[in-house]
Amino acid sequence: MSDRVQDSYRNFNLGLNLSNNSLTPRNWEIKGVGDFNGDRKTDILWRNQETGDNKIWLMDGTEFTEDIAIAALPDLDWKAIAASDFNGDRKVDILWRNQKTGDNKIWLMDGTKFTEDITIGSLKDVDWEMRGVGDFNRDKKTDILWRNQKTGDNKVWLMDGTKFIEETIITPNLTDLNWTILGSGNFNNDNNSDLLWRNSVTKQNAIWLMDGTNFSNPEKNGILIKDVVDPEWKITNAKEIWEMVSAGDFNNDDRSDILWRNNSTKENAISLMEGTKISKGVYISSTPDLAGQWWVRGFFLTLAILVAYYLIVFLTRKPE
């Protein structure tokens, strides 16, 4: 495959700037986004599905700045679902669901430090999957979004901090089970949490612009997100390898953007959005290579020690 075709293959779905690609090992999965260090910039939460380790990529817009390990959770039945501020301390917390028992909990966080484990209501029917968080009743408190993968029903747990208040059905339901909710975000800056969808068969992507828990335009199947297609090269399976994983505001324009992961190359990218349209795609740059960083640091530290040693020897040497 020529370089031109390869670039177009990777560029097909997102309209990406192809410089500074970012790779991560295959057993790490993106689990959510949020501002963990209080700099008003969206960071990325990762979980290792083989070891139970967790970490955060601190971001500066679409630029990676630092890789922070946080508390591990070795029980792999627990799935990290999303990151959001549940207790109103302006610090992002982590939402978990146990896929075997139906138990749910929240990790209260102080930045990247775990502080407390809060059990919230259980939902023993594991056909119900947590699909994200958002503010669905405009009370400035984080609510929990659910989808039933057998019936196509959708609902929201309205929350008061970490306390369950009320269950509200999202209308209408979507019985086509090929469609999956991948999260929520405020795409049109109207202070409503909108729903982000992906069709696992057709690879179409859509947004439901919401009014609370009501889909405001039920006669349409949402607003399809237009692919950015290279007009010269038509790579038919390009959509297969890129998957939407979350939504968050990465460029601080008060509108949600879309975070993607390449299932083949394990690259990560962001589609910067103007409402429901892609305006620009960028790879997340500056791959964290901690082993390489430590090698470089160790080399220069060793060199500095040797230079200092020989300077001391030279300066303290007695004249013959």
PyMOL commands that set and color helices and strands:
alter all, ss='L'
color gray80, all
select helices_A, chain A and resi 3-11+238-241+290-316
alter helices_A, ss='H'
color red, helices_A
select strands_A, chain A and resi 16-17+28-34+43-48+54-60+63-70+78-84+93-98+104-110+113-120+128-134+143-148+154-160+163-169+179-185+194-199+205-208+210-211+214-215+223-224+242-248+257-262+268-274+277-283
alter strands_A, ss='S'
color yellow, strands_A
deselect
rebuild
show_as cartoon
